């Protein structure tokens, strides 16, 4: 694999992650604007209380290096603060230290977790409506 191939792969990985961060920002920022919630607490409960969700996260952690768990926690803490920003550009500036050097597997893992957290929240809201 040439350096050019690596650069293209890294650009794809970052673009993929940015697209998914934008979706996550749009989702959570809208929720926070409507009714400020303790996002880290919601995410912690998602990780701790839902056995199927926790199993998926643990499977992802087993696939990645042990530090992925710590990286994820740092990223989610920073991201939960970032979604309060007025726009996406400001939000990603404060989190860029956590994702600019992500490998492809770390990127896929973190995107998967962001999607699972969103799905968890939607399921809770659906249950509250019922």
FENDAVEN-V32777 format. One record per residue. N is the residue number from 1. SS is DSSP state (h for helix, s for strand, l for the rest). PSI is psi in radians with two decimals (* if undefined). OMEGA is omega in whole degrees, 0 to 359 (NA if undefined). Layout:
BEGIN
n->N ss->SS psi->PSI omega->OMEGA
n->N ss->SS psi->PSI omega->OMEGA
END
This chain:
BEGIN
n->1 ss->l psi->2.25 omega->182
n->2 ss->l psi->2.92 omega->177
n->3 ss->h psi->-0.65 omega->178
n->4 ss->h psi->-0.72 omega->177
n->5 ss->h psi->-0.72 omega->178
n->6 ss->h psi->-0.75 omega->179
n->7 ss->h psi->-0.76 omega->179
n->8 ss->h psi->-0.71 omega->179
n->9 ss->h psi->-0.74 omega->179
n->10 ss->h psi->-0.70 omega->177
n->11 ss->h psi->-0.76 omega->179
n->12 ss->h psi->-0.79 omega->181
n->13 ss->h psi->-0.80 omega->180
n->14 ss->h psi->-0.73 omega->179
n->15 ss->h psi->-0.74 omega->178
n->16 ss->h psi->-0.79 omega->181
n->17 ss->h psi->-0.74 omega->179
n->18 ss->h psi->-0.71 omega->178
n->19 ss->h psi->-0.75 omega->181
n->20 ss->h psi->-0.56 omega->173
n->21 ss->h psi->-0.69 omega->178
n->22 ss->h psi->-0.78 omega->178
n->23 ss->h psi->-0.77 omega->179
n->24 ss->h psi->-0.78 omega->179
n->25 ss->h psi->-0.84 omega->181
n->26 ss->h psi->-0.75 omega->181
n->27 ss->h psi->-1.00 omega->187
n->28 ss->h psi->-0.61 omega->179
n->29 ss->h psi->-0.72 omega->178
n->30 ss->h psi->-0.71 omega->178
n->31 ss->h psi->-0.79 omega->181
n->32 ss->h psi->-0.71 omega->179
n->33 ss->h psi->-0.68 omega->181
n->34 ss->h psi->-0.73 omega->183
n->35 ss->l psi->1.73 omega->183
n->36 ss->l psi->2.19 omega->179
n->37 ss->l psi->2.84 omega->177
n->38 ss->l psi->1.50 omega->186
n->39 ss->h psi->-0.80 omega->179
n->40 ss->h psi->-0.62 omega->179
n->41 ss->h psi->-0.74 omega->177
n->42 ss->h psi->-0.81 omega->182
n->43 ss->h psi->-0.70 omega->178
n->44 ss->h psi->-0.77 omega->178
n->45 ss->h psi->-0.66 omega->178
n->46 ss->h psi->-0.75 omega->181
n->47 ss->h psi->-0.60 omega->186
n->48 ss->h psi->-0.61 omega->193
n->49 ss->h psi->-0.25 omega->183
n->50 ss->l psi->1.85 omega->187
n->51 ss->h psi->-0.66 omega->179
n->52 ss->h psi->-0.73 omega->179
n->53 ss->h psi->-0.83 omega->180
n->54 ss->h psi->-0.68 omega->179
n->55 ss->h psi->-0.74 omega->178
n->56 ss->h psi->-0.74 omega->179
n->57 ss->h psi->-0.78 omega->180
n->58 ss->h psi->-0.67 omega->177
n->59 ss->h psi->-0.72 omega->178
n->60 ss->h psi->-0.70 omega->179
n->61 ss->h psi->-0.61 omega->179
n->62 ss->h psi->-0.52 omega->180
n->63 ss->h psi->-0.59 omega->183
n->64 ss->l psi->3.01 omega->179
n->65 ss->l psi->2.73 omega->182
n->66 ss->l psi->-0.63 omega->182
n->67 ss->h psi->-0.21 omega->177
n->68 ss->h psi->-0.64 omega->178
n->69 ss->h psi->-0.82 omega->179
n->70 ss->h psi->-0.73 omega->178
n->71 ss->h psi->-0.73 omega->180
n->72 ss->h psi->-0.79 omega->180
n->73 ss->h psi->-0.75 omega->178
n->74 ss->h psi->-0.79 omega->180
n->75 ss->h psi->-0.82 omega->181
n->76 ss->h psi->-0.65 omega->177
n->77 ss->h psi->-0.83 omega->180
n->78 ss->h psi->-0.73 omega->181
n->79 ss->h psi->-0.65 omega->179
n->80 ss->h psi->-0.57 omega->174
n->81 ss->h psi->-0.63 omega->184
n->82 ss->h psi->-0.57 omega->183
n->83 ss->l psi->-0.18 omega->176
n->84 ss->l psi->-0.24 omega->180
n->85 ss->l psi->2.70 omega->184
n->86 ss->l psi->-0.47 omega->179
n->87 ss->l psi->2.86 omega->185
n->88 ss->h psi->-0.68 omega->182
n->89 ss->h psi->-0.74 omega->177
n->90 ss->h psi->-0.65 omega->181
n->91 ss->h psi->-0.76 omega->183
n->92 ss->h psi->-0.43 omega->178
n->93 ss->h psi->-0.76 omega->184
n->94 ss->h psi->-0.27 omega->180
n->95 ss->h psi->-0.10 omega->187
n->96 ss->h psi->-0.51 omega->179
n->97 ss->h psi->-0.37 omega->182
n->98 ss->h psi->-0.30 omega->186
n->99 ss->h psi->-0.23 omega->184
n->100 ss->l psi->-0.47 omega->181
n->101 ss->l psi->0.25 omega->178
n->102 ss->l psi->2.46 omega->171
n->103 ss->l psi->2.99 omega->179
n->104 ss->h psi->-0.71 omega->181
n->105 ss->h psi->-0.66 omega->177
n->106 ss->h psi->-0.70 omega->179
n->107 ss->h psi->-0.86 omega->180
n->108 ss->h psi->-0.72 omega->179
n->109 ss->h psi->-0.86 omega->182
n->110 ss->h psi->-0.64 omega->176
n->111 ss->h psi->-0.74 omega->179
n->112 ss->h psi->-0.76 omega->180
n->113 ss->h psi->-0.75 omega->178
n->114 ss->h psi->-0.72 omega->179
n->115 ss->h psi->-0.69 omega->179
n->116 ss->h psi->-0.69 omega->179
n->117 ss->h psi->-0.73 omega->178
n->118 ss->h psi->-0.77 omega->179
n->119 ss->h psi->-0.70 omega->177
n->120 ss->h psi->-0.82 omega->180
n->121 ss->h psi->-0.76 omega->179
n->122 ss->h psi->-0.72 omega->179
n->123 ss->h psi->-0.71 omega->177
n->124 ss->h psi->-0.76 omega->181
n->125 ss->h psi->-0.68 omega->177
n->126 ss->h psi->-0.72 omega->179
n->127 ss->h psi->-0.64 omega->179
n->128 ss->h psi->-0.55 omega->180
n->129 ss->h psi->-0.65 omega->181
n->130 ss->l psi->* omega->NA
END
